[in-house]
Amino acid sequence: MLDIAAELNSWVAEGRDFAVATVVAIGGSAPRGPGAALAVDSDGTAIGSVSGGCVEGAVYDLCVQALQDGRTVRERFGYSDEDAFAVGLTCGGVIEVLVAPVRADAPVFAAGLSAAARGEAAALARVARGPLELLGRALLVHPDGSYEGGLDGQPELDRTAVAEALAMLEAGRTGSVEISEDGSRCPGGVTLFVESRVPPPRMIVFGAVDFATALVRAGKFLGYHVTVCDARPVFATRVRFPEADDLVVDWPHRYLRRTATDERTVLCVLTHDAKFDVPLLETALRLPVAFVGAMGSRRTHEDRNRRLREIGLTDGELSRLRSPIGLDLGARTPEETALSIAAEIVAARRGGTGVPLTGSGTPIHHDVDRREEGEPRSRSAA
């Protein structure tokens, strides 16, 4: 439900009760992953999506029913071999959804939605499978280990749930974890679904050029917090980059050495000038970031690699550099080039090949770890 936190937070502020259906497990070629949600308020207004359209009508009805009877249920949807037009996922995937009524004055949910809407880190843990009296119980875990709410009044069960949710939060993961009813960490009768919300990953674009203007828009579209850095104040202006979250006037390598990065950070070097590129890439390729790409011709790439070797970078470090940056789309315009770069970033993040899906036979979703994401094993009894 944190997937649509901004909208639900507004509903809570207006005192609107609602029911929310959250994808808690997937299998096969499911259209959306765990955490995707659809919510319906008491007036019948709906927001969000759990399947991109395949089963939205049936899930909507389940939300309406939950508002009426106050019960939390878990339902499974998959492709129907007997009737392709029956309610099901015609893409061949399987999803399981947890459908729960939520009162606007429920403190745990209100606090979780408010934190997520503000961009603060938090993890919402709910019982997605287990005894009926526990189904839907929730607690909210903060980065310092403090929490709100509880599962069933058993301190040991709450402590275990908090520890597991905190580990998921620190990793920035959303998924399921199994614990025992007595609070031990052994897989048992309780499945927790943990939704983690952490600040958005960073994209740092070096070089305030025309290509960067389009890449900033693409980065924002993909959900990144985008920073543009250039040593030339005449180019790094808010007029040229109105959509950038941050504008920095500094030498790129100097800024990169002092700013915060992590394993989700994407670095795009568009400066196309050795006096900027070489010291910047020397720093970038030794940082534990997700992606380092640099613009330039193949001749520029070879010259840049030679310079980087001369100052001591190893073959292993140079192998992390994606240059020339972007996938081969035949791009010409800044917008097409930004699309090419964004496509390579997504492929690198998700483990994609970048080849056309038509006729390839490759999986559509490369990055789904079935155990981590909670692949459905059987129909729920709830």
ABEGO torsion letter per residue (X at the ends): XAAAAAAAAAAAAAGBBBBBBBBABBBEBBABBBGBBBBBBAAGBBBEBAAGGAAAAAAAAAAAAAAAAGBBBBBBBBBBAABAABBEBAAGBBBBBBBBBBBAABAAAAAAAAAAAAGBBBBBBBBABEBAAABGBBBBBBAAGBBBEEAAGBAAAAAAAAAAAAAAAAAGBBEBBBBBAAGBABBBABBBBBBBBBBBBBBBBBEBBAAAAAAAAAAAAAGBBBBBBBABAAABBAAABAABABBBBBBAAAAAAABBBBAABBBBBAAGBAAAAAAAAAAAAABBBABBBBBEBAAAAAAAAAAAAAAGBBAAAAAABBOBBEBBAGBABAAAAAAAAAAAAAAAAAGBAGBBABGAGBBABAABBAAAAGBBABBBAX
